[in-house]
């Protein structure tokens, strides 16, 4: 198998004379020039499908000239290149992990978006049960992992391990103490309520380049198949045949998937073996992605436009590096003589010997015809901050999906920074909100349908509720005014300031017992005897004498009033 003639989907194949149009369907032809009989060669080829798959993938990558990389020295690109969706995901993930700006930006946005989260419901028992479930699956870490995957590849695949779990409602310490002191009629303390639920007991994030959406894409009916490697395919086959027992494989996989003709062509483009696709069970894997249409199999990688910027940044780094290395490894040129008085051979030989000694001692002796020059590249534009700042700012705004603030009139006060921060914070809140919607569709709703004890939909809230990149005084004043009017609760006000009401209540109760006698706390315009921790009963006020309301409107007096008031 020494020669092959790849043919692309349009029937165009490459020959020694250039591109030739053909009406034959796409295929791969093998020419046997090894001297082995054709029958034996074809049998061996059928048995060893690994070689045929690799050759097929290689031929598909060489289908046309547009897929070939540029070979000139000025067109070499490290990041940007034509490829399939899996290669774009891999390049984007590598860029976030290794670029200084993108990696820092991923950490900063993750910290701004996720601080604390908890379930808030009308039923205290169900609220406590869902909070226990969140602690069991480590929901905070899973949310951060999902957000990081969305930042990298714009889509995330979550694996769920459904299991039946029993949760006991936790009581507060004060209530538990009361229960111990007041026994029931039978002499035993009151039993706590138990919930027997069917919920995910564990969650995991799958590699997006190992999962392929298959089946019907319309109306959200797509299924997901795992792209197994050679060893994984053999291991899965042994488990499905009953030779090996693996609960994880039996829990997640439904069996081997037979792709359609279009899916086979897609697998060839993605470099995936269509004979190694394993279908996930319904409900065990769900996908959440950034905005995409249902007819699209994958969501577009949002970081793909930054590949060209990364190429320019890599070229700038190489340029500065070569300049610095060149200045460190400089060249010394020593010249002897002039046009009128050329150097003699003896003088040149003497200068050579002296240069060898001078290489270790910084002293050289000569007449006015001796000239020493150091050759090194110019460092005028090396490590210039403005050159790096232009590229880094482009990376930041492209990754945040925001615009660069426009400063009018050349004013450097940053008049557009506030508007830009609002756009960024709104985008982060929107991504977080869509993630919760995905949890409601794929986890909360199914758990409520299976578990009859749950009758209230859980609500996952984040504290603080809003992602703030700058402090807005007008918003804070509006919150305080709403609290003074009684339109919002104290808990909502404290949540906006990132304070926990339960923690503050316990601390305030401790201060009331231990420190309020020493530190006489109070609020402005109140009596010193008023307790700031609890509400004081209002004392009845004595009736006040009514003042002279003055002349009623439309009434005239015959005699004018005396100056200084009435007698």
C-alpha positions as CSV (number, residue, x, y, z in Angstrom):
1,X,0.0,0.0,0.0
2,X,2.3,2.7,-1.3
3,X,0.0,5.0,-3.3
4,X,-3.5,6.3,-2.9
5,X,-5.8,8.8,-4.6
6,X,-8.1,10.6,-2.2
7,X,-11.4,11.9,-3.6
8,X,-13.4,14.5,-1.7
9,X,-17.2,14.8,-1.4
10,X,-17.6,16.9,-4.6
11,X,-15.8,14.2,-6.7
12,X,-12.6,16.2,-7.0
13,X,-9.3,14.5,-6.6
14,X,-5.7,15.6,-6.9
15,X,-3.3,14.3,-9.5
16,X,0.1,15.3,-10.8
17,X,-1.5,17.7,-13.3
18,X,-3.7,19.5,-10.7
19,X,-7.3,19.3,-9.6
20,X,-9.5,17.0,-11.7
21,X,-13.3,16.9,-11.6
22,X,-14.9,13.5,-11.5
23,X,-18.4,12.2,-11.2
24,X,-17.5,9.2,-9.1
25,X,-18.7,9.1,-5.5
26,X,-16.1,9.8,-2.7
27,X,-14.0,6.7,-2.1
28,X,-10.4,5.6,-1.2
29,X,-8.5,3.3,-3.6
30,X,-5.5,1.2,-2.5
31,X,-2.8,0.3,-5.0
32,X,-0.8,-2.8,-4.0
33,X,2.9,-2.4,-4.8
34,X,4.3,-4.5,-2.0
35,X,4.6,-7.8,-3.9
36,X,2.0,-9.5,-1.7
37,X,-0.8,-11.3,-3.4
38,X,-4.0,-9.2,-3.7
39,X,-6.1,-11.8,-2.0
40,X,-3.9,-12.0,1.1
41,X,-3.5,-8.2,1.1
42,X,-7.2,-7.5,1.1
43,X,-7.9,-10.1,3.8
44,X,-5.3,-8.6,6.0
45,X,-6.7,-5.1,5.3
46,X,-10.2,-6.2,6.3
47,X,-8.9,-7.8,9.6
48,X,-6.8,-4.7,10.5
49,X,-9.4,-2.0,10.4
50,X,-7.2,0.3,12.5
51,X,-4.8,0.9,9.6
52,X,-7.7,1.5,7.2
53,X,-9.3,4.0,9.6
54,X,-6.0,6.0,10.0
55,X,-5.4,6.1,6.3
56,X,-9.0,7.1,5.7
57,X,-8.7,10.0,8.2
58,X,-5.4,11.1,6.6
59,X,-6.8,11.1,3.1
60,X,-9.8,13.1,4.3
61,X,-7.5,15.8,5.7
62,X,-5.8,16.1,2.3
63,X,-9.0,16.5,0.2
64,X,-8.3,19.9,-1.2
65,X,-5.7,22.7,-1.3
66,X,-7.8,24.9,1.0
67,X,-7.2,22.5,3.9
68,X,-3.4,22.6,3.6
69,X,-1.4,24.9,5.8
70,X,0.6,27.8,4.4
71,X,4.3,26.9,4.1
72,X,5.8,30.4,3.6
73,X,7.7,31.8,6.6
74,X,5.5,34.9,6.9
75,X,2.2,32.9,6.9
76,X,3.0,30.4,9.6
77,X,0.2,30.4,12.2
78,X,0.3,28.6,15.5
79,X,-3.3,29.1,16.7
80,X,-5.5,30.0,13.7
81,X,-6.1,27.2,11.3
82,X,-8.9,25.5,9.4
83,X,-10.2,22.5,11.2
84,X,-13.3,20.9,12.7
85,X,-15.2,21.7,15.8
86,X,-13.3,19.4,18.0
87,X,-10.0,21.0,17.0
88,X,-11.4,24.4,17.8
89,X,-12.4,23.2,21.2
90,X,-9.0,21.8,21.9
91,X,-7.2,25.0,20.7
92,X,-9.6,27.2,22.8
93,X,-9.1,25.0,25.9
94,X,-5.3,25.1,25.4
95,X,-5.4,28.9,25.0
96,X,-7.3,29.4,28.3
97,X,-4.9,27.1,30.2
98,X,-1.7,28.7,28.9
99,X,-2.4,32.3,28.0
100,X,-1.8,34.7,30.9
101,X,-4.7,37.0,30.1
102,X,-7.3,34.3,29.3
103,X,-6.4,32.2,32.3
104,X,-6.6,35.1,34.7
105,X,-9.8,36.3,33.1
106,X,-11.4,32.9,33.6
107,X,-10.5,32.9,37.3
108,X,-11.8,36.5,37.8
109,X,-15.1,35.9,36.0
110,X,-15.7,32.7,37.9
111,X,-15.1,34.4,41.2
112,X,-17.4,37.2,40.4
113,X,-20.2,35.0,39.2
114,X,-20.2,32.4,41.9
115,X,-19.8,33.4,45.5
116,X,-22.5,31.6,47.5
117,X,-25.6,29.7,46.6
118,X,-28.5,28.1,48.5
119,X,-32.1,26.9,48.0
120,X,-34.9,29.1,49.1
121,X,-38.4,27.7,49.3
122,X,-41.7,28.2,51.2
123,X,-41.5,24.7,52.7
124,X,-38.7,24.8,55.2
125,X,-38.4,21.0,55.3
126,X,-38.0,20.7,51.5
127,X,-35.6,23.6,51.5
128,X,-33.4,21.8,54.0
129,X,-33.5,18.6,52.0
130,X,-32.4,20.3,48.8
131,X,-29.6,22.1,50.7
132,X,-28.4,18.7,51.9
133,X,-28.4,17.4,48.4
134,X,-26.4,20.4,47.2
135,X,-23.7,19.7,49.9
136,X,-23.6,16.0,49.0
137,X,-23.0,16.6,45.2
138,X,-20.7,19.6,45.9
139,X,-22.9,21.8,43.8
140,X,-20.7,24.9,44.2
141,X,-17.7,23.1,42.5
142,X,-19.9,21.6,39.8
143,X,-21.3,25.0,38.9
144,X,-17.8,26.5,38.7
145,X,-16.7,23.6,36.5
146,X,-19.6,24.1,34.2
147,X,-19.0,27.8,33.9
148,X,-15.3,27.2,33.1
149,X,-16.3,24.7,30.3
150,X,-18.7,27.3,28.9
151,X,-15.9,29.9,28.9
152,X,-13.6,27.5,27.1
153,X,-15.6,25.7,24.5
154,X,-19.1,27.3,24.9
155,X,-20.8,23.9,25.8
156,X,-20.6,21.5,28.7
157,X,-21.8,17.8,29.1
158,X,-22.8,16.8,32.6
159,X,-23.0,13.1,33.6
160,X,-25.6,12.2,36.3
161,X,-25.6,9.2,38.6
162,X,-29.2,8.7,39.7
163,X,-29.8,6.9,42.9
164,X,-32.3,6.7,45.7
165,X,-31.3,8.7,48.8
166,X,-32.9,9.3,52.2
167,X,-32.6,12.7,53.8
168,X,-33.6,13.6,57.3
169,X,-34.8,17.1,58.0
170,X,-32.4,19.0,60.2
171,X,-33.8,21.2,63.0
172,X,-32.3,24.3,64.4
173,X,-30.4,24.1,67.7
174,X,-33.1,26.0,69.7
175,X,-35.9,23.9,68.3
176,X,-34.0,20.7,69.0
177,X,-33.4,21.8,72.6
178,X,-37.1,22.4,73.1
179,X,-37.9,18.9,71.7
180,X,-35.5,17.4,74.2
181,X,-37.0,19.3,77.1
182,X,-40.7,18.6,76.1
183,X,-41.2,14.8,75.5
184,X,-44.2,13.6,73.7
185,X,-47.1,11.5,75.1
186,X,-45.2,8.3,74.7
187,X,-42.1,9.7,76.5
188,X,-40.0,9.8,73.3
189,X,-38.9,13.0,71.5
190,X,-40.5,13.9,68.3
191,X,-39.2,12.1,65.2
192,X,-37.7,14.2,62.4
193,X,-39.3,14.0,59.0
194,X,-37.6,11.8,56.4
195,X,-37.6,12.2,52.6
196,X,-37.0,9.2,50.3
197,X,-36.0,10.8,47.0
198,X,-34.6,9.7,43.6
199,X,-32.0,12.3,42.8
200,X,-28.5,12.4,41.3
201,X,-26.1,11.3,44.0
202,X,-23.1,12.4,42.0
203,X,-22.3,14.6,39.0
204,X,-19.3,14.7,36.6
205,X,-18.1,16.8,33.7
206,X,-17.4,14.9,30.5
207,X,-14.7,15.8,27.9
208,X,-16.6,17.7,25.1
209,X,-14.4,16.2,22.4
210,X,-15.5,12.7,23.5
211,X,-19.2,13.2,23.2
212,X,-21.1,13.3,19.9
213,X,-24.8,14.5,19.6
214,X,-26.6,11.9,17.5
215,X,-30.2,11.1,16.4
216,X,-33.0,13.6,15.8
217,X,-31.9,17.2,16.6
218,X,-35.3,18.9,16.2
219,X,-37.5,19.5,19.3
220,X,-34.6,18.7,21.6
221,X,-34.7,14.9,20.9
222,X,-30.9,14.5,20.3
223,X,-29.1,11.7,22.1
224,X,-25.4,11.6,23.1
225,X,-22.9,9.0,22.1
226,X,-19.5,8.4,23.7
227,X,-16.5,8.3,21.3
228,X,-14.5,5.5,22.8
229,X,-10.9,4.7,22.0
230,X,-9.6,1.3,21.1
231,X,-9.1,0.0,24.6
232,X,-12.3,1.6,25.9
233,X,-14.3,0.0,23.1
234,X,-12.9,-3.4,24.0
235,X,-13.6,-2.9,27.7
236,X,-17.2,-1.7,27.1
237,X,-17.8,-4.8,24.9
238,X,-16.7,-7.1,27.6
239,X,-19.0,-5.5,30.1
240,X,-22.0,-5.6,27.8
241,X,-21.3,-9.3,27.1
242,X,-21.3,-10.1,30.8
243,X,-17.6,-11.1,30.9
244,X,-16.7,-8.2,33.3
245,X,-18.9,-6.5,35.9
246,X,-18.7,-2.7,35.9
247,X,-21.6,-0.8,37.5
248,X,-20.5,2.6,36.0
249,X,-20.7,1.3,32.4
250,X,-24.0,-0.4,33.0
251,X,-25.4,2.7,34.6
252,X,-24.4,5.1,31.9
253,X,-24.3,3.3,28.6
254,X,-27.2,1.8,26.7
255,X,-25.3,-0.1,24.1
256,X,-23.4,0.4,20.9
257,X,-24.7,3.0,18.5
258,X,-25.2,2.4,14.8
259,X,-24.7,5.8,13.0
260,X,-26.5,7.0,9.9
261,X,-24.8,7.8,6.6
262,X,-24.6,11.5,7.4
263,X,-23.2,10.7,10.9
264,X,-20.6,8.5,9.4
265,X,-19.4,11.3,7.2
266,X,-19.4,13.6,10.2
267,X,-17.3,11.1,12.2
268,X,-14.8,11.0,9.3
269,X,-14.4,14.8,9.4
270,X,-14.0,14.8,13.2
271,X,-11.5,11.9,13.2
272,X,-13.8,9.6,15.1
273,X,-14.3,5.9,14.4
274,X,-18.0,5.4,13.7
275,X,-17.7,1.8,14.9
276,X,-16.8,2.9,18.4
277,X,-19.8,5.0,19.3
278,X,-21.6,4.0,22.5
279,X,-25.0,5.5,23.3
280,X,-25.7,7.0,26.7
281,X,-28.8,6.1,28.6
282,X,-31.6,8.7,28.6
283,X,-31.3,11.1,31.5
284,X,-27.7,10.2,32.4
285,X,-26.1,13.0,30.3
286,X,-27.4,16.4,29.5
287,X,-25.8,19.2,27.5
288,X,-25.9,22.9,28.3
289,X,-24.4,25.4,25.7
290,X,-24.5,29.0,24.8
291,X,-27.1,30.2,22.4
292,X,-27.5,27.9,19.4
293,X,-30.2,26.8,17.0
294,X,-31.7,23.3,17.3
295,X,-30.6,22.4,13.8
296,X,-27.0,23.0,14.8
297,X,-25.2,20.0,16.2
298,X,-22.7,22.0,18.2
299,X,-22.6,25.5,19.6
300,X,-20.1,27.8,18.0
301,X,-16.9,28.2,20.0
302,X,-17.0,31.8,21.2
303,X,-13.2,32.0,21.6
304,X,-12.5,31.1,18.0
305,X,-12.1,34.8,16.9
306,X,-9.3,35.3,19.3
307,X,-7.0,32.8,17.6
308,X,-5.7,35.5,15.2
309,X,-5.0,37.8,18.1
310,X,-3.1,34.9,19.8
311,X,-1.1,34.5,16.6
312,X,-0.1,38.2,16.7
313,X,0.7,37.9,20.4
314,X,2.9,34.9,19.7
315,X,4.7,36.8,16.9
316,X,5.2,39.8,19.2
317,X,6.6,37.6,21.9
318,X,9.0,36.0,19.5
319,X,10.1,39.4,18.2
320,X,10.9,40.7,21.7
321,X,12.6,37.5,22.6
322,X,14.8,37.5,19.6
323,X,15.7,41.1,20.2
324,X,16.7,40.4,23.8
325,X,18.6,37.3,22.9
326,X,20.4,39.1,20.1
327,X,21.4,41.9,22.5
328,X,22.7,39.4,25.0
329,X,24.7,37.5,22.3
330,X,26.1,40.5,20.6
331,X,29.0,40.5,18.1
332,X,32.2,42.5,18.6
333,X,33.9,43.9,15.5
334,X,37.5,45.0,15.8
335,X,39.0,47.0,12.9
336,X,42.6,48.0,12.4
337,X,43.8,50.6,9.9
338,X,42.2,53.2,7.7
339,X,42.1,54.0,4.0
340,X,45.3,56.1,4.1
341,X,47.1,53.8,6.5
342,X,46.0,50.2,6.0
343,X,47.0,47.7,8.6
344,X,49.9,45.4,8.0
345,X,49.8,41.6,8.3
346,X,51.9,41.7,11.4
347,X,49.6,44.2,13.0
348,X,46.5,42.1,12.2
349,X,48.2,39.0,13.7
350,X,49.2,40.9,16.8
351,X,45.6,42.2,17.1
352,X,44.2,38.6,16.9
353,X,46.4,37.5,19.8
354,X,45.5,40.6,21.8
355,X,41.8,40.0,21.2
356,X,42.1,36.5,22.7
357,X,43.5,38.0,25.9
358,X,41.0,40.9,25.9
359,X,38.1,38.4,25.8
360,X,39.0,37.8,29.5
361,X,40.5,41.2,30.4
362,X,38.7,44.4,29.6
363,X,41.8,46.2,28.3
364,X,43.0,46.8,24.7
365,X,45.9,48.9,23.6
366,X,46.3,50.4,20.1
367,X,46.7,53.7,18.2
368,X,44.1,55.9,16.6
369,X,43.5,53.5,13.7
370,X,42.0,50.9,16.1
371,X,38.1,50.7,16.1
372,X,35.9,48.5,18.2
373,X,32.2,48.1,17.5
374,X,29.4,46.1,19.2
375,X,26.8,44.8,16.8
376,X,23.3,44.2,18.4
377,X,19.7,44.7,17.3
378,X,18.0,47.9,18.2
379,X,15.9,47.8,21.3
380,X,13.8,50.9,20.8
381,X,10.5,49.0,20.4
382,X,11.3,46.0,22.6
383,X,8.9,45.3,25.5
384,X,6.9,48.4,24.6
385,X,3.8,48.5,26.8
386,X,1.5,49.9,24.2
387,X,2.1,47.1,21.8
388,X,1.2,44.5,24.4
389,X,-1.7,46.5,25.8
390,X,-3.4,46.7,22.4
391,X,-3.5,42.9,22.0
392,X,-4.3,42.1,25.6
393,X,-7.3,44.5,25.6
394,X,-8.6,42.9,22.4
395,X,-8.3,39.5,24.1
396,X,-10.2,40.7,27.2
397,X,-13.1,42.3,25.3
398,X,-13.4,39.4,22.8
399,X,-13.4,36.8,25.7
400,X,-16.0,38.8,27.7
401,X,-18.2,39.3,24.6
402,X,-18.2,43.0,25.2
403,X,-17.3,46.2,23.4
404,X,-14.3,48.4,24.1
405,X,-15.4,51.6,25.9
406,X,-15.3,54.7,23.6
407,X,-13.9,57.8,25.2
408,X,-15.2,60.9,23.5
409,X,-13.2,64.1,23.0
410,X,-9.9,62.4,23.9
411,X,-10.9,62.4,27.6
412,X,-9.1,59.7,29.5
413,X,-11.5,59.7,32.5
414,X,-13.1,56.5,31.3
415,X,-16.6,57.7,30.6
416,X,-17.5,54.5,28.9
417,X,-16.1,52.1,31.5
418,X,-19.3,52.2,33.6
419,X,-21.4,51.2,30.6
420,X,-19.0,48.5,29.7
421,X,-19.0,47.0,33.2
422,X,-22.8,46.9,33.1
423,X,-22.7,44.9,29.8
424,X,-20.2,42.5,31.3
425,X,-22.0,42.0,34.6
426,X,-25.3,41.5,32.7
427,X,-23.6,38.9,30.5
428,X,-22.3,37.0,33.5
429,X,-25.7,37.0,35.2
430,X,-27.3,35.8,32.0
431,X,-24.9,32.8,31.7
432,X,-25.5,31.9,35.4
433,X,-29.3,32.2,34.9
434,X,-29.3,29.9,31.9
435,X,-27.3,27.3,33.8
436,X,-29.9,27.2,36.5
437,X,-32.6,26.8,33.8
438,X,-30.7,23.7,32.6
439,X,-30.6,22.3,36.1
440,X,-34.4,22.8,36.4
441,X,-35.1,21.0,33.1
442,X,-32.8,18.0,33.5
443,X,-32.6,17.5,37.3
444,X,-35.2,19.3,39.4
445,X,-38.2,18.5,37.2
446,X,-37.3,14.8,36.8
447,X,-36.7,14.5,40.6
448,X,-40.1,16.0,41.3
449,X,-41.9,13.7,38.8
450,X,-40.3,10.6,40.3
451,X,-40.5,11.6,44.0
452,X,-44.1,12.1,45.2
453,X,-43.0,13.7,48.5
454,X,-41.8,16.8,46.7
455,X,-44.6,19.2,45.8
456,X,-42.7,22.5,45.5
457,X,-40.2,23.4,42.8
458,X,-36.8,24.2,44.2
459,X,-35.4,27.7,43.7
460,X,-31.6,28.1,43.6
461,X,-30.5,31.6,44.5
462,X,-27.0,33.2,44.5
463,X,-25.6,35.6,47.0
464,X,-25.1,38.4,46.2
465,X,-27.8,38.2,43.6
466,X,-26.2,40.7,41.2
467,X,-22.7,40.6,39.7
468,X,-21.3,44.0,40.4
469,X,-18.1,45.3,38.8
470,X,-18.4,48.8,40.3
471,X,-20.2,50.2,43.3
472,X,-23.4,52.0,42.3
473,X,-24.5,54.5,45.0
474,X,-28.0,55.1,43.4
475,X,-28.8,51.4,43.5
476,X,-27.7,51.0,47.1
477,X,-29.7,54.1,48.1
478,X,-32.8,52.7,46.4
479,X,-32.4,49.4,48.3
480,X,-32.2,51.2,51.6
481,X,-35.3,53.3,50.8
482,X,-37.3,50.2,49.9
483,X,-36.2,48.6,53.2
484,X,-37.3,51.7,55.2
485,X,-40.7,51.7,53.4
486,X,-41.1,48.0,54.2
487,X,-41.3,46.9,50.6
488,X,-38.4,44.4,50.9
489,X,-37.3,42.2,53.7
490,X,-34.2,42.6,55.9
491,X,-32.8,39.4,54.5
492,X,-32.9,40.8,50.9
493,X,-31.1,43.9,52.0
494,X,-28.4,42.0,53.8
495,X,-28.0,39.6,50.8
496,X,-27.3,42.6,48.6
497,X,-24.5,43.5,51.0
498,X,-23.3,39.9,51.1
499,X,-24.3,39.3,54.7
500,X,-26.1,36.2,56.0
501,X,-29.1,37.1,58.2
502,X,-28.9,33.9,60.3
503,X,-25.2,34.5,61.1
504,X,-25.9,38.2,61.9
505,X,-28.8,37.1,64.2
506,X,-26.6,34.8,66.2
507,X,-23.9,37.4,66.5
508,X,-26.4,40.0,67.5
509,X,-27.9,37.7,70.2
510,X,-24.4,37.1,71.6
511,X,-23.7,40.8,71.7
512,X,-26.9,41.4,73.5
513,X,-25.9,39.1,76.3
514,X,-22.2,39.9,76.5
515,X,-21.4,43.3,75.2
516,X,-24.5,45.6,75.0
517,X,-24.1,46.6,78.6
518,X,-20.6,47.9,77.9
519,X,-21.2,49.3,74.4
520,X,-24.3,51.3,74.5
521,X,-25.3,51.0,70.9
522,X,-28.1,53.0,69.4
523,X,-29.5,54.5,66.3
524,X,-29.7,58.3,65.6
525,X,-32.6,60.3,67.0
526,X,-33.7,57.5,69.4
527,X,-33.8,57.3,73.2
528,X,-30.7,55.9,74.9
529,X,-33.0,53.5,76.7
530,X,-34.2,51.9,73.4
531,X,-32.8,48.5,72.7
532,X,-31.5,48.4,69.1
533,X,-31.8,44.7,69.0
534,X,-35.5,44.3,69.6
535,X,-38.5,46.5,69.0
536,X,-39.7,48.6,71.9
537,X,-43.4,49.0,72.7
538,X,-44.7,52.4,71.8
539,X,-45.6,54.6,74.8
540,X,-48.9,56.6,74.6
541,X,-48.3,60.2,73.9
542,X,-50.2,62.9,75.9
543,X,-52.6,65.0,73.9
544,X,-51.1,68.2,72.6
545,X,-53.0,71.5,72.7
546,X,-54.3,72.6,69.4
547,X,-52.8,75.8,68.0
548,X,-54.8,78.6,66.4
549,X,-55.3,77.4,62.8
550,X,-55.5,81.0,61.6
551,X,-58.1,82.6,59.4
552,X,-60.1,80.2,57.4
553,X,-60.0,80.8,53.6
554,X,-62.7,83.1,52.4
555,X,-63.3,84.8,55.8
556,X,-62.8,88.5,56.3
557,X,-62.3,90.3,59.6
558,X,-63.8,93.7,60.3
559,X,-61.0,94.9,62.5
560,X,-57.3,94.3,61.7
561,X,-55.3,92.3,64.2
562,X,-52.9,94.1,66.5
563,X,-49.2,93.7,65.8
564,X,-47.6,91.2,68.1
565,X,-50.5,88.7,68.1
566,X,-53.9,88.6,69.8
567,X,-54.4,89.4,73.5
